[in-house]
């Protein structure tokens, strides 16, 4: 079985772009696509709440419009994962772009007509949210198809850095400037950006569909080895629910990926908690000005950018396992510091450390998944993992509010610091060098690849794996 997996991996790699221009072009196009779409996303996430605030005085309704952007992760992530495994992934990115153009174009027309109500804004947010689910899931599954294994660490670092720079810095800044010039101009610029991103995809080379057919039993099912496309069963189309169940079984049956996903769920909840409660702390307890709070938030992004620059060097110097462990420690620091001090410099420093750790985890976790998960399973794996991770953000935000109300702000932050610390023992026990070996071509990977649970020993589960957006 190990030899079969190794042969399949070589076959898959041979179909990816090799030396020279095509390989570099694909990475460059994906980074440019990420910059443009995240810039537009950053503008959108500023414009929609502002439009909602103009349409109603109800804080709850304004919040619902923002919620509409993220709600599709809970509603359609699993189904989108099946779609990504069945069809051409570049076409899905075009579908996401088309949905974005329709949503933004409709909002622009309605705003110009002066009829932008809460219901319309909410529906627009839902369409944009669905488009984001399709785009991010498709991109995650496209990278291992068009970028050779040796180039994926660099590609992931560049993409993660682009997400941080465009979505957390440039997007909101540009969105604020465009809103000052006019809502129509802001929406029009966003529409143009999404169109440009869709056109960039024409420059990609290679194939864009996974090896094997996820919609056929035995070819895209759990019996395949690394997406070889061999048929071990009946050529009957699998139902969507059956494929969703297969993806969930794959994730839960793979001890390494399951542990990493559960750990990431705790980390995402912690980030959601920090982002939800920190504005209140900054305003009521620390009495920060808007400028000072902006500095604290910027520290998150600066740390994330630095992480994208340094991750490759740190991986070579310390090893992937230690670099990812740094994110757990960084999250503990980010959550613990507000529990012991209200000094602005200390909280900004903790935010910087948290942003740095988040990028270090993101790049390596994506690389592990891309190198371990079979191509025909990548969409469903990504959808299931993001459902748990991104779904934890609002849970963490709500939970820390309850804890702060009952026990105080310091105790609430401390509780999440303890939760983050609790992830270290399972991480050290499960995320070992032996289990990571197949993902990073460490000598002995063939022997360690079958070391997992009973389900993994069949060859179906382990093929020798704060998005948000960007953990």
C-alpha positions as CSV (number, residue, x, y, z in Angstrom):
1,X,0.0,0.0,0.0
2,X,2.9,2.4,0.8
3,X,4.4,1.7,-2.6
4,X,1.1,2.3,-4.3
5,X,0.8,5.6,-2.5
6,X,4.3,6.6,-3.5
7,X,3.7,5.7,-7.2
8,X,0.4,7.7,-7.1
9,X,2.2,10.7,-5.7
10,X,4.8,10.6,-8.4
11,X,2.1,10.3,-11.1
12,X,0.2,13.3,-9.6
13,X,3.4,15.3,-9.4
14,X,4.3,14.6,-13.0
15,X,1.0,16.3,-14.1
16,X,1.9,19.5,-12.2
17,X,3.9,22.3,-13.9
18,X,7.6,21.6,-13.6
19,X,10.7,23.8,-14.1
20,X,10.7,27.3,-15.4
21,X,7.9,29.7,-16.3
22,X,4.7,27.7,-15.8
23,X,5.5,26.8,-12.2
24,X,6.5,30.4,-11.2
25,X,3.5,31.7,-13.1
26,X,1.0,29.7,-11.2
27,X,2.4,30.9,-7.8
28,X,2.5,34.5,-9.1
29,X,-1.1,34.3,-10.4
30,X,-2.4,32.8,-7.2
31,X,-0.7,35.5,-5.1
32,X,-2.0,38.3,-7.4
33,X,-5.5,36.8,-7.3
34,X,-5.3,36.6,-3.5
35,X,-4.2,40.3,-3.2
36,X,-6.9,41.6,-5.4
37,X,-9.8,39.5,-4.0
38,X,-8.7,40.2,-0.4
39,X,-8.4,43.9,-1.1
40,X,-12.0,43.8,-2.4
41,X,-13.1,41.7,0.6
42,X,-11.5,44.2,3.0
43,X,-13.4,47.0,1.3
44,X,-16.7,45.1,1.3
45,X,-16.4,44.3,5.0
46,X,-16.1,48.0,5.7
47,X,-18.8,49.2,3.2
48,X,-21.6,46.8,4.2
49,X,-21.7,47.6,7.9
50,X,-21.6,51.3,7.1
51,X,-24.5,51.0,4.7
52,X,-26.4,49.0,7.4
53,X,-25.8,51.6,10.0
54,X,-27.2,54.2,7.6
55,X,-30.3,52.1,7.0
56,X,-31.2,51.4,10.7
57,X,-30.4,52.5,14.2
58,X,-30.7,48.9,15.6
59,X,-27.3,47.5,16.6
60,X,-28.7,44.0,16.3
61,X,-29.7,44.5,12.7
62,X,-26.3,46.0,11.8
63,X,-24.7,43.0,13.4
64,X,-26.9,40.7,11.4
65,X,-25.6,42.2,8.1
66,X,-22.0,41.5,9.2
67,X,-23.0,38.0,10.4
68,X,-24.5,37.3,6.9
69,X,-20.9,37.4,5.5
70,X,-19.7,34.6,7.7
71,X,-22.9,32.5,8.2
72,X,-22.4,30.6,4.9
73,X,-19.4,28.8,6.5
74,X,-21.9,27.1,8.8
75,X,-24.5,26.5,6.2
76,X,-22.8,25.4,3.0
77,X,-19.1,24.6,3.7
78,X,-19.6,20.8,3.6
79,X,-21.7,20.9,0.4
80,X,-19.2,23.3,-1.3
81,X,-16.4,20.8,-0.3
82,X,-18.2,18.1,-2.3
83,X,-18.6,20.4,-5.3
84,X,-14.9,21.3,-5.2
85,X,-13.9,17.6,-5.3
86,X,-16.3,16.9,-8.2
87,X,-15.6,19.7,-10.8
88,X,-12.9,21.9,-12.3
89,X,-11.7,24.2,-9.4
90,X,-10.8,27.1,-11.6
91,X,-14.3,27.2,-12.9
92,X,-15.5,27.3,-9.3
93,X,-13.3,30.3,-8.7
94,X,-15.0,31.9,-11.7
95,X,-18.4,31.0,-10.3
96,X,-17.4,32.7,-7.0
97,X,-16.3,35.7,-9.0
98,X,-19.6,35.8,-10.9
99,X,-21.6,35.7,-7.6
100,X,-19.5,38.5,-6.3
101,X,-20.0,40.6,-9.4
102,X,-23.8,40.0,-9.3
103,X,-24.0,40.9,-5.6
104,X,-21.8,44.0,-5.7
105,X,-23.5,45.2,-9.0
106,X,-26.9,44.7,-7.5
107,X,-26.0,46.6,-4.3
108,X,-24.5,49.4,-6.4
109,X,-27.7,49.8,-8.4
110,X,-29.8,49.8,-5.3
111,X,-27.6,52.3,-3.4
112,X,-27.7,54.6,-6.4
113,X,-31.5,54.3,-6.4
114,X,-31.5,55.1,-2.7
115,X,-33.3,51.9,-1.7
116,X,-30.6,50.0,0.3
117,X,-32.5,48.4,3.2
118,X,-31.4,45.9,5.8
119,X,-33.0,43.0,4.0
120,X,-31.3,43.8,0.7
121,X,-27.9,44.3,2.5
122,X,-28.3,41.0,4.4
123,X,-29.1,39.1,1.2
124,X,-26.1,40.7,-0.5
125,X,-23.9,39.7,2.4
126,X,-25.2,36.1,2.2
127,X,-24.3,35.9,-1.5
128,X,-20.9,37.3,-0.9
129,X,-20.4,34.9,2.0
130,X,-21.3,31.9,-0.2
131,X,-18.9,33.2,-2.8
132,X,-16.1,33.4,-0.2
133,X,-16.8,29.8,0.9
134,X,-16.5,28.6,-2.7
135,X,-13.4,30.7,-3.4
136,X,-11.4,29.8,-0.3
137,X,-12.3,26.1,-0.5
138,X,-11.5,26.0,-4.2
139,X,-8.2,27.8,-3.8
140,X,-7.1,25.5,-0.9
141,X,-7.8,22.5,-3.2
142,X,-6.2,24.1,-6.3
143,X,-2.8,24.8,-4.8
144,X,-1.7,21.1,-4.6
145,X,-3.0,20.5,-8.1
146,X,-1.1,23.3,-9.9
147,X,1.9,24.0,-7.6
148,X,4.6,21.3,-7.3
149,X,5.3,19.9,-3.8
150,X,8.7,21.5,-3.5
151,X,7.2,25.0,-4.1
152,X,4.2,24.8,-1.8
153,X,5.8,26.2,1.3
154,X,6.9,29.3,-0.5
155,X,3.5,29.6,-2.3
156,X,1.6,29.2,1.0
157,X,3.8,31.8,2.7
158,X,3.2,34.3,-0.1
159,X,-0.5,33.7,-0.2
160,X,-0.9,34.0,3.6
161,X,1.2,37.2,3.6
162,X,-1.0,38.6,0.7
163,X,-4.1,37.8,2.7
164,X,-2.8,39.6,5.7
165,X,-1.6,42.6,3.9
166,X,-4.7,43.1,1.7
167,X,-7.5,42.0,4.0
168,X,-6.3,43.4,7.3
169,X,-4.4,46.5,6.2
170,X,-4.9,47.8,2.6
171,X,-8.6,46.7,2.3
172,X,-10.0,48.5,5.3
173,X,-7.7,51.6,4.7
174,X,-8.7,51.9,1.0
175,X,-12.3,51.1,1.9
176,X,-12.4,54.0,4.3
177,X,-10.9,56.4,1.7
178,X,-13.4,55.3,-1.0
179,X,-16.3,55.6,1.4
180,X,-15.3,59.2,2.2
181,X,-15.4,59.8,-1.6
182,X,-18.7,58.1,-2.0
183,X,-20.4,54.8,-1.4
184,X,-21.0,54.3,-5.2
185,X,-17.3,54.7,-5.8
186,X,-16.4,52.2,-3.1
187,X,-18.8,49.6,-4.5
188,X,-17.7,50.3,-8.1
189,X,-14.1,49.9,-7.3
190,X,-14.9,46.6,-5.5
191,X,-16.7,45.4,-8.6
192,X,-13.8,46.2,-10.8
193,X,-11.4,44.4,-8.4
194,X,-13.5,41.2,-8.5
195,X,-13.6,41.3,-12.3
196,X,-9.8,41.8,-12.5
197,X,-9.3,38.8,-10.1
198,X,-11.4,36.6,-12.4
199,X,-9.5,37.6,-15.4
200,X,-6.2,36.8,-13.7
201,X,-7.2,33.2,-13.5
202,X,-6.9,32.9,-17.3
203,X,-3.1,33.0,-16.7
204,X,-3.1,29.7,-14.7
205,X,-1.6,26.7,-16.5
206,X,-2.0,22.9,-15.9
207,X,-5.0,20.9,-14.9
208,X,-7.6,22.1,-12.5
209,X,-9.6,19.0,-11.6
210,X,-8.5,16.4,-9.0
211,X,-7.2,13.1,-10.1
212,X,-10.0,10.6,-9.8
213,X,-13.7,11.4,-9.7
214,X,-15.1,12.2,-6.3
215,X,-18.6,11.7,-7.6
216,X,-18.1,8.0,-8.4
217,X,-17.9,5.3,-5.8
218,X,-14.6,3.6,-5.7
219,X,-12.8,6.3,-7.6
220,X,-13.2,9.3,-5.4
221,X,-14.1,7.3,-2.3
222,X,-12.1,6.4,0.7
223,X,-10.8,3.3,-1.0
224,X,-8.6,5.4,-3.3
225,X,-5.0,5.9,-2.6
226,X,-3.8,9.4,-3.1
227,X,-6.3,10.2,-5.8
228,X,-5.1,7.6,-8.2
229,X,-8.4,7.4,-9.9
230,X,-8.5,3.6,-9.8
231,X,-11.9,2.1,-9.5
232,X,-12.3,-0.5,-6.8
233,X,-16.1,-0.4,-6.7
234,X,-19.2,0.3,-8.7
235,X,-19.3,3.2,-11.2
236,X,-22.4,4.6,-9.6
237,X,-22.6,8.3,-8.7
238,X,-22.3,8.9,-4.9
239,X,-24.9,11.1,-3.3
240,X,-23.9,14.4,-1.9
241,X,-24.7,13.3,1.7
242,X,-22.7,10.2,1.2
243,X,-19.7,12.2,0.1
244,X,-20.1,14.6,3.0
245,X,-20.1,11.7,5.4
246,X,-17.0,10.3,3.6
247,X,-15.2,13.6,4.1
248,X,-16.1,13.8,7.8
249,X,-15.0,10.2,8.3
250,X,-11.7,10.9,6.6
251,X,-11.0,13.9,8.8
252,X,-12.1,12.1,12.0
253,X,-10.2,8.9,11.1
254,X,-6.9,10.6,10.4
255,X,-5.4,11.1,13.9
256,X,-2.9,13.9,12.9
257,X,-5.4,15.9,10.9
258,X,-8.2,15.4,13.5
259,X,-5.9,16.6,16.3
260,X,-4.7,19.6,14.4
261,X,-8.3,20.6,13.4
262,X,-9.5,20.3,17.1
263,X,-6.6,22.4,18.3
264,X,-7.2,25.0,15.6
265,X,-10.9,25.1,16.7
266,X,-9.7,26.2,20.2
267,X,-7.3,28.7,18.7
268,X,-10.0,30.2,16.4
269,X,-12.4,30.4,19.4
270,X,-9.7,32.3,21.3
271,X,-9.1,34.7,18.4
272,X,-12.9,35.3,18.1
273,X,-13.0,35.9,21.9
274,X,-10.1,38.4,21.8
275,X,-11.5,40.3,18.8
276,X,-15.0,40.5,20.4
277,X,-14.0,41.6,23.9
278,X,-10.9,43.8,23.2
279,X,-12.9,46.8,21.8
280,X,-14.9,47.0,25.1
281,X,-11.7,46.7,27.2
282,X,-9.9,49.3,25.1
283,X,-12.8,51.8,25.4
284,X,-14.1,51.2,28.9
285,X,-11.1,50.0,30.9
286,X,-8.0,51.3,29.0
287,X,-9.7,54.5,27.7
288,X,-7.9,54.2,24.4
289,X,-8.5,56.6,21.6
290,X,-9.5,55.2,18.2
291,X,-5.9,55.8,17.0
292,X,-4.4,53.8,19.9
293,X,-6.8,50.9,19.4
294,X,-5.8,51.0,15.7
295,X,-2.2,50.5,16.7
296,X,-3.1,47.5,18.8
297,X,-5.0,45.9,15.9
298,X,-2.3,46.8,13.5
299,X,0.2,44.8,15.7
300,X,-1.8,41.7,14.8
301,X,-1.3,42.3,11.1
302,X,2.4,43.3,11.4
303,X,3.1,40.1,13.3
304,X,1.3,38.1,10.6
305,X,3.3,39.7,7.8
306,X,6.6,39.1,9.6
307,X,5.5,35.5,10.1
308,X,5.0,35.1,6.3
309,X,8.4,36.5,5.7
310,X,10.2,34.3,8.3
311,X,8.3,31.0,8.2
312,X,10.5,29.3,5.6
313,X,13.7,30.2,7.5
314,X,12.3,29.2,10.9
315,X,11.1,25.9,9.5
316,X,14.6,25.1,8.3
317,X,16.2,26.4,11.5
318,X,13.8,24.9,14.1
319,X,11.7,22.4,12.3
320,X,8.0,22.5,11.4
321,X,6.8,20.9,14.7
322,X,8.5,23.5,16.9
323,X,7.4,26.4,14.6
324,X,3.8,25.3,14.9
325,X,4.1,24.9,18.6
326,X,5.1,28.5,18.7
327,X,1.5,29.5,17.7
328,X,0.0,27.7,20.7
329,X,2.4,29.6,23.0
330,X,1.7,32.8,21.2
331,X,-2.1,32.4,21.6
332,X,-1.7,31.7,25.3
333,X,0.3,35.0,25.5
334,X,-2.2,36.9,23.5
335,X,-5.1,35.8,25.8
336,X,-3.2,35.9,29.1
337,X,-1.7,39.4,28.9
338,X,-5.1,41.3,29.0
339,X,-5.8,39.2,32.1
340,X,-2.8,40.6,34.0
341,X,-2.3,44.1,32.7
342,X,-4.0,46.9,30.9
343,X,-0.8,48.5,29.6
344,X,-1.2,49.4,25.9
345,X,2.4,48.4,25.0
346,X,2.0,45.0,26.6
347,X,-1.3,44.2,24.9
348,X,0.0,45.4,21.5
349,X,3.1,43.3,22.0
350,X,0.9,40.2,22.8
351,X,-1.2,40.9,19.7
352,X,2.0,41.1,17.6
353,X,3.1,37.7,19.0
354,X,-0.4,36.3,18.3
355,X,-0.4,37.5,14.7
356,X,3.1,36.1,14.2
357,X,2.2,32.7,15.6
358,X,-1.1,32.6,13.6
359,X,0.8,32.9,10.3
360,X,3.4,30.3,11.3
361,X,0.6,27.8,12.0
362,X,-1.4,28.7,8.8
363,X,1.4,28.2,6.4
364,X,2.5,24.9,7.9
365,X,-1.0,23.5,8.4
366,X,-1.9,24.3,4.8
367,X,1.3,22.6,3.6
368,X,0.6,19.5,5.7
369,X,-2.9,19.2,4.4
370,X,-1.8,19.8,0.7
371,X,0.9,17.1,1.0
372,X,-1.1,14.5,2.9
373,X,-4.8,14.8,1.8
374,X,-5.6,13.0,-1.5
375,X,-6.5,15.4,-4.3
376,X,-10.1,14.0,-4.6
377,X,-10.6,14.5,-0.9
378,X,-9.1,18.0,-0.5
379,X,-12.4,20.0,-1.0
380,X,-14.3,17.9,1.5
381,X,-11.4,18.0,4.0
382,X,-11.0,21.7,3.7
383,X,-14.8,22.3,4.0
384,X,-15.0,20.1,7.2
385,X,-11.9,21.6,8.8
386,X,-13.0,25.2,8.1
387,X,-16.5,24.5,9.3
388,X,-15.1,23.6,12.7
389,X,-12.4,26.2,12.8
390,X,-14.3,29.2,11.4
391,X,-17.5,28.1,13.1
392,X,-15.6,28.5,16.5
393,X,-15.1,32.2,16.0
394,X,-18.6,33.3,16.9
395,X,-18.8,30.7,19.6
396,X,-15.7,32.1,21.2
397,X,-17.0,35.6,20.8
398,X,-20.3,34.7,22.5
399,X,-18.7,32.6,25.3
400,X,-16.2,35.3,26.4
401,X,-19.1,37.8,26.6
402,X,-20.9,35.5,29.0
403,X,-17.8,34.8,31.0
404,X,-17.0,38.5,31.2
405,X,-20.5,39.3,32.4
406,X,-20.5,36.6,35.1
407,X,-16.9,36.6,36.3
408,X,-15.2,39.7,35.0
409,X,-13.0,40.6,32.0
410,X,-9.8,39.4,33.5
411,X,-11.2,36.0,34.4
412,X,-12.7,35.7,30.9
413,X,-9.4,36.2,29.2
414,X,-7.7,33.9,31.6
415,X,-10.2,31.1,30.9
416,X,-9.3,31.3,27.2
417,X,-5.6,31.3,28.0
418,X,-6.1,28.1,30.0
419,X,-8.0,26.6,27.1
420,X,-5.2,27.4,24.7
421,X,-2.7,25.9,27.1
422,X,-4.7,22.7,27.3
423,X,-4.0,22.1,23.6
424,X,-0.2,21.7,24.2
425,X,-0.3,18.1,25.7
426,X,-2.3,16.6,22.8
427,X,-0.2,18.5,20.3
428,X,3.1,17.1,21.7
429,X,1.6,13.6,21.9
430,X,0.1,13.4,18.5
431,X,1.9,15.9,16.2
432,X,5.2,14.1,16.3
433,X,8.1,14.2,13.8
434,X,7.2,10.6,12.7
435,X,3.7,11.6,11.8
436,X,4.8,14.8,10.1
437,X,7.5,12.9,8.1
438,X,5.3,12.0,5.1
439,X,4.2,15.7,4.7
440,X,7.8,17.0,4.6
441,X,9.7,14.1,2.8
442,X,11.7,13.2,5.9
443,X,13.7,10.0,5.5
444,X,11.7,7.1,6.8
445,X,8.3,8.6,5.7
446,X,7.3,5.4,3.9
447,X,7.7,3.4,7.1
448,X,5.9,5.9,9.4
449,X,3.1,6.6,7.0
450,X,1.1,3.5,8.1
451,X,1.6,4.1,11.8
452,X,-1.8,5.5,12.5
453,X,-5.1,4.2,13.7
454,X,-6.9,1.2,12.2
455,X,-8.8,3.3,9.7
456,X,-5.6,4.9,8.5
457,X,-3.8,1.6,8.1
458,X,-6.2,0.8,5.2
459,X,-4.4,3.4,3.1
460,X,-7.6,5.5,2.8
461,X,-6.8,7.9,5.6
462,X,-3.1,8.6,5.5
463,X,-1.7,9.0,2.1
464,X,2.3,8.9,2.2
465,X,-2.4,17.6,7.4
466,X,-6.8,32.7,13.3
467,X,-8.7,32.3,6.8
468,X,-9.9,33.2,9.4
469,X,-9.0,33.5,6.4
470,X,-5.8,33.5,7.9
471,X,-4.7,31.1,10.5
